[in-house]
Amino acid sequence: MRTILTPAPLPEAALGELKAWLAIASGAEDQLLAALLRAALDAFAGFTGRIALTAECEELLPAHPGCWLRLSADPVQAITAVESVAGDGTRTPLPADAYAVELEADGSARFRVLRQSATKRLALALTAGLASDWPALPEAIRHGVIRLAAHLYRERDGEAAQASPPAAVAALWHPWRRVRLA
């Protein structure tokens, strides 16, 4: 289970691009537009399985000694802390020699507990994301986020909610989509 602890701040440049796309000059709807941009970034993560802008996350994993577990956050840049989680929720840092981590070139990561303990759950703090800021994101991802936010803005009073992004947005994001076989 992944939780975003500290989301990336919404860049002003993204809001400016969305306002330019929609031909909006005033700041009267900035809060709504910012919320739509966040929703579009969340939709990117849901569609591709990847986090667009660098965020601080936490994953809760079962403690199965010897078994490699794939982290759901992608792409993982760093694992910053590993803690055992007791039944009452108290946390204790796990020594570095008690686990192994493999960060792959494609951004995926695997984690394994090396020795048996009474711990049933682990909490991993990590940093994940494709880019540290808006301009560093690939053009197709940025353009897809802007198009989806604009679509959501234009359709905000519509009756039918779409479960997936429009085809034009999906086509832009498809190269970054992570598909895993179960």
C-alpha positions as CSV (number, residue, x, y, z in Angstrom):
1,M,0.0,0.0,0.0
2,R,1.5,3.3,-1.1
3,T,0.8,6.7,0.4
4,I,2.1,10.0,-0.8
5,L,3.4,11.8,2.3
6,T,4.6,15.0,0.7
7,P,3.2,15.6,-2.8
8,A,5.2,17.7,-5.3
9,P,4.1,21.3,-5.2
10,L,1.9,22.3,-8.2
11,P,4.1,24.4,-10.4
12,E,3.0,27.9,-11.5
13,A,4.3,27.1,-15.0
14,A,1.7,24.3,-15.3
15,L,-1.1,26.6,-14.2
16,G,0.1,29.2,-16.7
17,E,0.1,26.6,-19.5
18,L,-3.4,25.4,-18.7
19,K,-4.7,29.0,-18.6
20,A,-3.1,29.7,-22.0
21,W,-4.6,26.5,-23.4
22,L,-8.0,27.5,-22.2
23,A,-7.5,31.2,-23.1
24,I,-8.2,32.3,-19.5
25,A,-6.6,35.6,-18.5
26,S,-8.0,36.2,-15.0
27,G,-7.1,34.5,-11.8
28,A,-10.7,34.0,-10.7
29,E,-10.6,30.3,-11.4
30,D,-7.0,29.5,-10.4
31,Q,-8.1,27.2,-7.5
32,L,-10.4,25.2,-9.7
33,L,-7.7,24.9,-12.4
34,A,-5.0,23.9,-9.8
35,A,-7.4,21.1,-8.5
36,L,-7.9,19.9,-12.1
37,L,-4.2,19.8,-12.7
38,R,-3.7,17.8,-9.6
39,A,-6.4,15.4,-10.7
40,A,-4.8,15.1,-14.1
41,L,-1.4,14.3,-12.5
42,D,-3.2,11.7,-10.4
43,A,-4.8,10.3,-13.5
44,F,-1.3,10.0,-15.1
45,A,-0.2,8.0,-12.1
46,G,-3.2,5.8,-12.3
47,F,-2.9,5.3,-16.1
48,T,0.8,4.7,-16.3
49,G,1.7,3.3,-12.9
50,R,4.3,6.0,-12.5
51,I,4.5,9.2,-10.4
52,A,5.1,12.3,-12.6
53,L,6.7,14.8,-10.2
54,T,9.0,13.8,-7.3
55,A,7.1,13.1,-4.1
56,E,7.9,11.6,-0.7
57,C,6.0,8.4,-0.3
58,E,5.6,5.5,2.1
59,E,4.9,1.9,1.4
60,L,3.6,-0.6,3.9
61,L,4.8,-4.2,3.1
62,P,4.4,-7.5,4.7
63,A,7.7,-8.8,6.3
64,H,8.3,-12.1,4.4
65,P,12.0,-13.0,5.0
66,G,13.8,-14.1,1.9
67,C,11.0,-13.0,-0.5
68,W,11.6,-10.2,-3.0
69,L,8.7,-7.7,-2.9
70,R,8.2,-5.2,-5.8
71,L,7.4,-1.7,-4.6
72,S,4.4,0.0,-6.2
73,A,6.0,3.4,-6.4
74,D,7.6,4.0,-9.7
75,P,10.2,5.3,-10.5
76,V,11.9,5.0,-7.2
77,Q,14.8,7.4,-6.7
78,A,15.8,6.5,-3.2
79,I,14.7,4.6,-0.1
80,T,15.3,6.9,2.8
81,A,14.1,4.8,5.8
82,V,12.9,1.3,6.7
83,E,10.9,0.7,9.9
84,S,9.3,-2.3,11.4
85,V,5.6,-1.7,12.4
86,A,4.3,-3.3,15.5
87,G,0.7,-4.4,16.0
88,D,0.0,-1.3,18.1
89,G,1.5,1.0,15.3
90,T,4.8,1.8,17.0
91,R,7.7,1.9,14.6
92,T,11.3,0.9,15.1
93,P,14.1,1.6,12.5
94,L,15.3,-1.6,10.8
95,P,19.1,-1.9,10.7
96,A,20.6,-1.6,7.2
97,D,22.0,-5.2,7.4
98,A,18.5,-6.6,8.0
99,Y,17.2,-5.9,4.4
100,A,18.3,-5.6,0.8
101,V,17.1,-3.2,-1.8
102,E,17.5,-3.4,-5.6
103,L,16.9,-0.2,-7.6
104,E,16.5,-1.1,-11.3
105,A,17.5,1.1,-14.2
106,D,13.8,1.4,-15.3
107,G,12.9,2.9,-12.0
108,S,11.3,-0.1,-10.4
109,A,12.5,-1.3,-7.0
110,R,12.5,-4.6,-5.0
111,F,12.9,-5.1,-1.3
112,R,13.7,-8.1,0.8
113,V,14.0,-8.9,4.5
114,L,17.2,-10.9,5.0
115,R,16.5,-12.5,8.4
116,Q,13.6,-13.8,10.4
117,S,12.1,-11.6,13.0
118,A,8.8,-11.1,14.9
119,T,8.0,-8.1,12.6
120,K,4.8,-8.6,10.5
121,R,4.8,-5.3,8.6
122,L,7.4,-2.8,7.4
123,A,7.1,0.8,6.4
124,L,9.5,2.1,3.7
125,A,10.0,5.8,3.3
126,L,11.0,6.7,-0.3
127,T,11.4,9.3,-2.9
128,A,9.8,8.6,-6.3
129,G,8.9,10.5,-9.5
130,L,10.0,10.9,-13.1
131,A,11.1,14.6,-12.7
132,S,11.9,17.0,-10.0
133,D,10.0,19.9,-11.6
134,W,7.5,20.7,-14.3
135,P,9.9,21.7,-17.1
136,A,11.9,18.5,-16.6
137,L,8.9,16.3,-17.4
138,P,8.8,15.0,-21.0
139,E,6.8,17.2,-23.3
140,A,4.2,14.5,-24.0
141,I,3.5,14.0,-20.3
142,R,3.1,17.7,-19.7
143,H,0.9,18.1,-22.8
144,G,-1.3,15.2,-21.7
145,V,-1.7,16.6,-18.2
146,I,-2.7,20.0,-19.7
147,R,-5.1,18.5,-22.2
148,L,-6.7,16.3,-19.6
149,A,-7.1,19.2,-17.1
150,A,-8.6,21.3,-19.9
151,H,-11.0,18.4,-20.8
152,L,-12.1,18.2,-17.2
153,Y,-12.6,21.9,-17.0
154,R,-14.7,22.0,-20.2
155,E,-16.7,18.9,-19.1
156,R,-17.2,19.9,-15.4
157,D,-20.9,20.3,-15.9
158,G,-21.3,17.2,-18.1
159,E,-23.3,14.2,-16.9
160,A,-21.0,11.4,-17.9
161,A,-17.7,11.0,-16.1
162,Q,-15.0,9.2,-18.0
163,A,-13.2,6.4,-16.3
164,S,-10.1,6.7,-18.5
165,P,-8.4,9.6,-20.1
166,P,-9.5,10.7,-23.6
167,A,-7.8,8.9,-26.5
168,A,-5.6,11.8,-27.4
169,V,-4.3,12.0,-23.8
170,A,-3.9,8.2,-23.6
171,A,-1.9,8.2,-26.8
172,L,0.5,10.8,-25.3
173,W,1.0,8.8,-22.1
174,H,1.1,5.3,-23.6
175,P,4.9,5.2,-23.9
176,W,5.2,5.6,-20.1
177,R,2.6,3.1,-19.2
178,R,3.9,0.3,-16.9
179,V,2.2,-3.0,-17.5
180,R,3.0,-5.9,-15.2
181,L,2.0,-9.5,-15.5
182,A,0.5,-11.0,-12.4
